[in-house]
Amino acid sequence: KYNPQVFVHLAAQAGVRYSITNPAAYIQSNLVGFANVLEGCRHNKIPNLIYASSSSVYGGNKNLPFYEEQAVNHPVSLYAATKKSNELMAHTYSHLYSLNSTGLRFFTVYGPWGRPDMAIHLFTKNILNDRPINVYNHGKMKRDFAYIEDVVNGTLSAIKRNYPCEVFNIGNNRVEELSKIIMLIEKKLNKKAKIELMDIQPGDVEETFADIDYSKEMLEYSPGISVEEGISL
């Protein structure tokens, strides 16, 4: 009836830690669900599929920054494994049925309407409510934070270009230490955090860092919002 020309699939069971306690949710949503999306696109002859992958596919890779041609054969969480599986499934459908697909490897996304279990939102809420924040790996975690406006612009760019089969990093090409993020939140709230240092959790990686050269070349992707600015918005 509607004959859509593009399908943007951003839904998933997200999060590394929850995949350890409830793997079935990830199998159902991220594998069975994604297979249903691919079948729907195939049978309805959708010209262009854009889907969410994740920086988690890089696993424990120590070769930083992460770039798209790196081997991603060693995921360290089930969540990461399902996202890598999505890329393989999309590649297969592109090959067999000429379904154009673009996977976007989102790095740590933050900003308005962000997931409440992500560090920036969780830390802010707990600090405001005088509750302690759990800081894993004793504060030595490093992340590439991508502000939602930049992420949206990258997604829109992928829609316009409609490549046969690609994956792109959508990050900020900057590494930020968790301790710095806490300091920025404290400064913005004018309130000190109550910090509880914890060991690193199973499935977590110590550092993520996006090489965005390929995204710049192929998507004209150009993130413009620093974490200092983004936390204040």
Solvent accessible surface area in square Angstrom, and as a share of the most:
residue,aa,sasa,rsa
1,K,226,0.96
2,Y,177,0.67
3,N,112,0.58
4,P,64,0.40
5,Q,103,0.46
6,V,53,0.30
7,F,75,0.31
8,V,57,0.33
9,H,29,0.13
10,L,95,0.47
11,A,73,0.57
12,A,43,0.34
13,Q,50,0.22
14,A,29,0.22
15,G,12,0.11
16,V,31,0.18
17,R,105,0.38
18,Y,103,0.39
19,S,2,0.02
20,I,91,0.46
21,T,108,0.63
22,N,52,0.27
23,P,62,0.39
24,A,69,0.54
25,A,25,0.19
26,Y,0,0.00
27,I,71,0.36
28,Q,112,0.50
29,S,48,0.31
30,N,4,0.02
31,L,44,0.22
32,V,62,0.36
33,G,22,0.21
34,F,2,0.01
35,A,35,0.27
36,N,99,0.51
37,V,21,0.12
38,L,0,0.00
39,E,55,0.25
40,G,31,0.30
41,C,1,0.01
42,R,73,0.27
43,H,116,0.52
44,N,99,0.51
45,K,171,0.72
46,I,11,0.06
47,P,52,0.33
48,N,5,0.03
49,L,0,0.00
50,I,0,0.00
51,Y,4,0.02
52,A,12,0.09
53,S,3,0.02
54,S,9,0.06
55,S,13,0.08
56,S,27,0.17
57,V,0,0.00
58,Y,5,0.02
59,G,3,0.03
60,G,36,0.35
61,N,41,0.21
62,K,168,0.71
63,N,83,0.43
64,L,61,0.30
65,P,43,0.27
66,F,2,0.01
67,Y,87,0.33
68,E,17,0.07
69,E,147,0.66
70,Q,16,0.07
71,A,71,0.55
72,V,9,0.05
73,N,105,0.54
74,H,148,0.66
75,P,51,0.32
76,V,69,0.40
77,S,14,0.09
78,L,57,0.28
79,Y,22,0.08
80,A,1,0.00
81,A,31,0.24
82,T,1,0.01
83,K,8,0.03
84,K,40,0.17
85,S,34,0.22
86,N,5,0.03
87,E,13,0.06
88,L,103,0.51
89,M,47,0.21
90,A,1,0.01
91,H,109,0.49
92,T,60,0.35
93,Y,37,0.14
94,S,20,0.13
95,H,144,0.64
96,L,104,0.52
97,Y,93,0.35
98,S,96,0.62
99,L,6,0.03
100,N,37,0.19
101,S,1,0.01
102,T,0,0.00
103,G,0,0.00
104,L,0,0.00
105,R,6,0.02
106,F,31,0.13
107,F,4,0.02
108,T,25,0.14
109,V,40,0.23
110,Y,8,0.03
111,G,10,0.09
112,P,73,0.46
113,W,252,0.89
114,G,23,0.23
115,R,91,0.33
116,P,104,0.66
117,D,82,0.43
118,M,42,0.19
119,A,34,0.26
120,I,17,0.09
121,H,59,0.26
122,L,74,0.37
123,F,10,0.04
124,T,37,0.22
125,K,115,0.49
126,N,23,0.12
127,I,3,0.02
128,L,99,0.49
129,N,77,0.40
130,D,81,0.42
131,R,109,0.40
132,P,56,0.35
133,I,1,0.01
134,N,67,0.34
135,V,2,0.01
136,Y,37,0.14
137,N,21,0.11
138,H,90,0.40
139,G,13,0.13
140,K,143,0.61
141,M,9,0.04
142,K,67,0.28
143,R,42,0.15
144,D,0,0.00
145,F,6,0.02
146,A,1,0.01
147,Y,11,0.04
148,I,55,0.28
149,E,94,0.42
150,D,8,0.04
151,V,10,0.06
152,V,68,0.39
153,N,79,0.41
154,G,0,0.00
155,T,13,0.07
156,L,87,0.43
157,S,15,0.09
158,A,0,0.00
159,I,47,0.24
160,K,160,0.68
161,R,78,0.29
162,N,52,0.27
163,Y,44,0.17
164,P,87,0.54
165,C,48,0.29
166,E,41,0.18
167,V,32,0.19
168,F,0,0.00
169,N,0,0.00
170,I,0,0.00
171,G,0,0.00
172,N,18,0.09
173,N,61,0.31
174,R,88,0.32
175,V,48,0.27
176,E,8,0.03
177,E,83,0.37
178,L,15,0.08
179,S,60,0.39
180,K,55,0.23
181,I,0,0.00
182,I,8,0.04
183,M,109,0.49
184,L,26,0.13
185,I,3,0.02
186,E,21,0.10
187,K,163,0.69
188,K,116,0.49
189,L,47,0.24
190,N,138,0.71
191,K,69,0.29
192,K,156,0.66
193,A,16,0.12
194,K,112,0.47
195,I,82,0.42
196,E,83,0.37
197,L,104,0.52
198,M,66,0.30
199,D,98,0.51
200,I,66,0.33
201,Q,53,0.24
202,P,92,0.58
203,G,16,0.15
204,D,24,0.12
205,V,29,0.17
206,E,90,0.40
207,E,47,0.21
208,T,8,0.04
209,F,47,0.20
210,A,0,0.00
211,D,29,0.15
212,I,4,0.02
213,D,96,0.50
214,Y,67,0.26
215,S,0,0.00
216,K,98,0.41
217,E,128,0.57
218,M,42,0.19
219,L,1,0.01
220,E,131,0.59
221,Y,7,0.03
222,S,89,0.57
223,P,28,0.17
224,G,63,0.60
225,I,19,0.10
226,S,30,0.19
227,V,2,0.01
228,E,67,0.30
229,E,85,0.38
230,G,4,0.04
231,I,26,0.13
232,S,56,0.36
233,L,119,0.59
